[in-house]
Amino acid sequence: MKHAKGTTGIEPQVSLLAWDRTHCGPEGQAFYESDAVEVCKALRAGGLKVLFPADASRVDWRDGVFNFPSALHDGRSPEISAARTMAACRDMFARWRDEGCDVAVTITIGIRLGDQELWTSCAGRLGPVIRWLEHPASKLPGELSAMKKWCDRVQGALRELFPEVITAPGIEELSAIMRRSGALRFRRLFVGPGEWEQEKTERGTRILARPPPGEGKGIVEGGYRPTEVWEITRSECLHCGKEFIDCPCSSVEGGEKVTAGKIFCLAWGRPSSARP
């Protein structure tokens, strides 16, 4: 990644980076997940400027997985802004947990310090991730000179909170969700062009799809099926009536009504375990 010049004197801001892309087409389409908007609303309410990725689609997944877009914090005291983003994610995850949802989540947070970037990433089920985000060691340091001490604190905190990690699966399992950048993101299997067809039945139309090479056994054993993934192009806040992505309201205050959307892609997913 090319590092931009340091901007430690400017207004604090958060840039969402849409590194996720579909596997359809020559380059795929960049996207970020719909529920990320809820976190961004909390950050805006606290005075942070939030920059959404250009030309990226807001996509509504309901497959029991949530990858929060990688968020780079810039400007004055970026470590404080990053801590606020972690807290906003933690609060949203806690609501999902209290609603009885069983969701696997990832969160990747970065800060810019001069001409360097420092990133941290975690993945897991709601309970363990919430516990980690509540721990002081999860917060990024504000100076590069503090890196070694911070890494030591992280190691100690992880052993304290999750002693089972000593005997946890090895690097082979971790590499399945680790990107080249080091970010942890749960992988999704997309149904590419030519891999599916529609079949009309008495109950309507159903989608028939062929699993990618080498993935058939996992798809069958995991109970996956081809599902439509929707892009939200316009939605209304049920509290104030304005465009939901731009208004200051939280979904807790009234919710969101999608008024315009389209099929974004087809993907292999499990309908169970999804959040509301």
Secondary structure, DSSP 8 states (H G I E B T S, - for coil): -------TTS--EEEEE---B-SSSSS--BEEETTHHHHHHHHHHTT-EEE--TT-EEEE--SSEEE--EEEEESSSHHHHHHHHHHHHHHHHHHHHHTT---EEEEEEEEEETTEEEEEEEEEEHHHHHHHHHSGGGS--SSGGGHHHHHHHHHHHHHHH-GGGGGS--HHHHHTTB-TTS-B----EEE-TTSEEEEEETTEEEEEE---TT-HHHHHHHT-EEEEEEEEEEEEETTT-SBTTTSS--GGGT-EEEEEEEEEEEEEE-STT---
